[in-house]
Amino acid sequence: MDTQPYGGCDHTKIPRYQGSEAARQRTEPRFLVLGSVLGSWTRTERLRFTLTAQIYQI
């Protein structure tokens, strides 16, 4: 009686939780990394653009 529900819980709840968590970990950090990379890239590109514009103006 003890091992059966425990085994059932292990087989039903944990893989589903792991699957959703794995999917969440797959999707969320990708978007976070993409957002941060794009944000930092646009920031550096803006800085580079302003610096080159200043250099070419002078």
Residue frames as qw, qx, qy, qz and C-alpha x, y, z in Angstrom:
[[0.000, 0.887, 0.462, 0.000, 0.00, 0.00, 0.00],
 [0.292, -0.819, 0.084, 0.487, 2.80, 2.39, 0.83],
 [0.384, -0.285, 0.570, 0.668, 5.07, 1.71, -2.14],
 [0.345, 0.512, 0.708, 0.342, 2.24, 1.64, -4.71],
 [0.081, 0.953, 0.290, -0.031, 0.90, 5.24, -4.23],
 [0.349, -0.753, 0.284, 0.480, 4.46, 6.48, -3.75],
 [0.457, -0.042, 0.678, 0.574, 5.53, 4.85, -7.00],
 [0.273, 0.718, 0.598, 0.227, 2.40, 6.21, -8.70],
 [0.101, -0.956, -0.073, 0.264, 3.21, 9.68, -7.44],
 [0.424, -0.517, 0.486, 0.563, 6.79, 9.35, -8.66],
 [0.415, 0.172, 0.728, 0.517, 5.74, 8.18, -12.08],
 [0.178, 0.778, 0.562, 0.218, 2.92, 10.65, -12.63],
 [0.143, -0.966, -0.137, 0.169, 3.88, 13.89, -10.90],
 [0.476, -0.623, 0.322, 0.531, 7.66, 14.14, -11.20],
 [0.482, 0.135, 0.583, 0.640, 8.07, 13.55, -14.98],
 [0.141, 0.827, 0.470, 0.274, 5.26, 16.01, -15.71],
 [0.299, -0.923, -0.016, 0.243, 6.81, 18.56, -13.39],
 [0.543, -0.386, 0.447, 0.597, 10.23, 17.93, -14.87],
 [0.434, 0.432, 0.597, 0.518, 8.82, 18.24, -18.38],
 [0.023, 0.938, 0.312, 0.152, 7.08, 21.53, -17.69],
 [0.435, -0.816, 0.158, 0.346, 10.10, 22.80, -15.81],
 [0.582, -0.115, 0.521, 0.613, 12.41, 21.74, -18.63],
 [0.311, 0.661, 0.513, 0.450, 10.16, 23.43, -21.18],
 [0.185, -0.971, -0.146, 0.042, 10.04, 26.52, -18.99],
 [0.525, -0.628, 0.323, 0.475, 13.82, 26.47, -18.63],
 [0.558, 0.197, 0.553, 0.587, 14.17, 26.02, -22.38],
 [0.199, 0.772, 0.442, 0.411, 11.92, 28.90, -23.32],
 [0.282, -0.942, -0.153, 0.099, 12.41, 31.51, -20.60],
 [0.521, -0.585, 0.276, 0.557, 16.22, 31.80, -20.57],
 [0.507, 0.295, 0.524, 0.617, 16.28, 31.87, -24.36],
 [0.066, 0.860, 0.362, 0.353, 14.02, 34.89, -24.43],
 [0.442, -0.869, 0.005, 0.224, 15.84, 36.46, -21.49],
 [0.612, -0.301, 0.391, 0.617, 19.23, 35.90, -23.11],
 [0.391, 0.502, 0.510, 0.578, 17.94, 37.06, -26.48],
 [0.102, -0.942, -0.280, -0.152, 16.45, 40.16, -24.90],
 [0.503, -0.773, 0.147, 0.357, 19.58, 40.97, -22.93],
 [0.603, -0.062, 0.471, 0.641, 21.86, 40.28, -25.89],
 [0.270, 0.670, 0.473, 0.504, 19.72, 42.36, -28.22],
 [0.249, -0.952, -0.176, 0.012, 19.45, 45.11, -25.61],
 [0.550, -0.624, 0.272, 0.485, 23.20, 45.19, -24.98],
 [0.556, 0.180, 0.526, 0.619, 23.91, 44.92, -28.71],
 [0.149, 0.830, 0.384, 0.377, 21.63, 47.83, -29.54],
 [0.390, -0.898, -0.010, 0.201, 23.17, 49.80, -26.67],
 [0.585, -0.390, 0.398, 0.589, 26.69, 49.19, -27.93],
 [0.437, 0.436, 0.542, 0.570, 25.62, 49.85, -31.52],
 [0.034, -0.949, -0.282, -0.139, 24.02, 53.12, -30.46],
 [0.474, -0.778, 0.184, 0.370, 27.16, 54.10, -28.59],
 [0.591, -0.069, 0.524, 0.610, 29.29, 53.08, -31.56],
 [0.308, 0.687, 0.510, 0.417, 27.01, 54.97, -33.93],
 [0.165, -0.979, -0.118, 0.024, 27.10, 58.13, -31.82],
 [0.558, -0.593, 0.330, 0.479, 30.87, 57.86, -31.43],
 [0.527, 0.158, 0.562, 0.617, 31.43, 57.37, -35.17],
 [0.158, 0.852, 0.417, 0.273, 28.97, 60.16, -35.95],
 [0.320, -0.919, 0.049, 0.227, 30.89, 62.47, -33.61],
 [0.594, -0.339, 0.463, 0.564, 34.19, 61.40, -35.14],
 [0.437, 0.407, 0.577, 0.557, 32.93, 61.94, -38.69],
 [0.004, 0.951, 0.299, 0.075, 31.38, 65.28, -37.76],
 [0.358, -0.831, 0.261, 0.337, 34.74, 66.44, -36.46]]
